[in-house]
Amino acid sequence: MDDGTINNDQWLTLSLSLPSPPTPTPTHSSQEDQKPAQPLMLPAAMTRRTKKATAKTKTIDPPPFPWATTKLATVHTLEHLLANKISSISGTVKCRSCQKQYEMDFDLEGKFREVARFVIKKNRDTHDRAPSSWMAPVLPNCEFCNGKNTAVPVIAAKKRNINWLFLFLGQMIGCCKLPQLKYFCKHADIHLTGAKDRLVYYIYLGLCKQLKPQGPFDLFRKV
């Protein structure tokens, strides 16, 4: 992968690495049940929920960010965002040293390439667990006091308002607490059982697939 290219087979393998929540035993069969899963979609997206789960709301209107959809823990595709002139993703950070709180931006396309390359490069040797660089993220430097690696992301108290795309692009999802990670997995239809490093890994995979369902290889031809 030194040439920076990614093909369909690699992205399909990555897609199928995402675990699905347990599927309840069907009480009847129908034509729809017998349809084969589409290979490039998240397997979890086609699992069924229990009555109790489907009764709970999974939408938020209006969405908390322009890049978020009305479905909880879900962002728009990269293609949709770029087509709507959203090329920069902002979020709030706070310096642990000077306590200043401010907004910072990440370049959407460039940072996505960076994260997606890393995900696919490490996919075979991570054993479905986030590497140390994701568990203990290298934080940005403070723009005010120039503190080194002191700008911590401000994570919303309400889980539905967490800025997942900002955390993804800054590779700071590891700053979230376990209940916040489980919240994302629950609403993104990812099986949420596992240690923190496993959930962090699955969330990076899940957001990669939300942003680029058919694979990022076309972007990598540009670089």
ZAVEX-191097 format. One record per residue (C-alpha): residue in one letter; x, y, z. Coordinates in steps of 0.1 Angstrom, whole numbers, plus 5000, padded with zeros to 4 digits. Example, Ala and Ser with C-alpha at 12.3 -4.5 7.8 and 13.67 -1.06 7.14 Angstrom:
ZAVEX-191097
a512349555078/s513749895071/
This chain:
ZAVEX-191097
m500050005000/d503050234996/d501550384965/g498550504986/t495950324965/i493050124980/n490949884960/n487349754963/d488449424978/q490349595006/w487449815015/l485049525014/t487249335038/l487249635061/s483449665058/l482949305068/s485249355099/l482449535117/p480549325141/s476749305140/p474549305171/p472848965178/t469848915155/p466648785172/t465448445159/p462748525133/t459248395140/h458348365103/s460048375070/s459348595041/q460748695007/e462348995023/d464148785050/q465648565023/k467248855003/p471048835004/a472949115022/q474549374999/p478349315003/l479449675005/m476949785032/l477549755069/p476349415079/a474849575111/a472649805090/m470549505080/t470049345114/r466649365131/r465949515165/t463749385193/k460449555200/k461849735230/a464749875210/t462649995181/a460350175204/k463050415214/t463650725192/k466750705170/t466451035153/i467151395162/d465651695144/p467251925138/p470651755137/p473351905161/f475751975132/p475552045095/w477451725088/a475251505110/t472051335098/t468751315117/k469750955126/l471650945159/a475350875157/t475350905119/v477051155096/h476451235060/t478651075033/l481751255022/e480251294988/h477251465002/l479251705024/l481651804996/a478751854972/n477152094998/k480352295002/i481152145036/s484952095034/s485952195070/i484752045102/s484852245134/g484752155170/t485452295205/v488652225224/k489952345258/c493552385269/r494452195300/s497152445308/c495652795302/q491952685303/k491152875271/q488252725252/y488052785214/e486952645181/m489352465158/d488852325123/f489952005104/d490151975066/l487551715059/e488951555028/g492551555038/k491951425073/f489651155061/r492351025037/e494751015066/v492450825089/a491250585063/r494750505052/f495750425088/v492650215093/i493249995063/k497049975070/k496449855105/n493349645099/r495249315096/d497349345127/t495049525152/h493049215161/d489949435163/r491449665189/a492450025187/p496150095186/s497750295214/s497750615193/w493950605193/m493550515229/a495950785241/p495551045213/v498151305205/l496251615213/p496651945194/n498852225207/c497052525223/e496652825200/f496853065229/c499652955253/n501352715228/g501052435253/k502252115238/n499451855233/t497152035258/a494052105237/v491451855248/p488251815229/v485151935247/i482651645245/a479051735249/a477351635281/k474351505261/k475451205241/r473251295212/n475251615207/i478651465206/n480651585176/w481651245163/l483051365129/f485351615146/l486651355170/f487151115141/l489151355119/g491351455149/q491751095159/m490451185194/i487650925198/g489750765225/c489051075247/c485450955250/k484350755280/l482950405278/p479250505281/q479750755252/l481350485230/k478550245238/y476050505229/f477550545194/c477650165189/k474050125200/h472750385175/a475050295147/d473949935150/i477349805160/h477549525186/l478549715217/t479949435239/g483749465244/a486549655261/k487150025254/d489849965228/r487649735208/l484749985208/v487050265198/y488350055169/y484749975157/i483750335158/y486650435135/l485550155112/g481950265114/l482550625106/c484850535077/k481950335062/q479450615069/l481550865051/k482450645022/p480150345019/q481550224986/g485250264996/p487750554996/f489950434967/d488750704943/l490050974967/f493450804970/r494050824933/k494351204937/v497351184961/
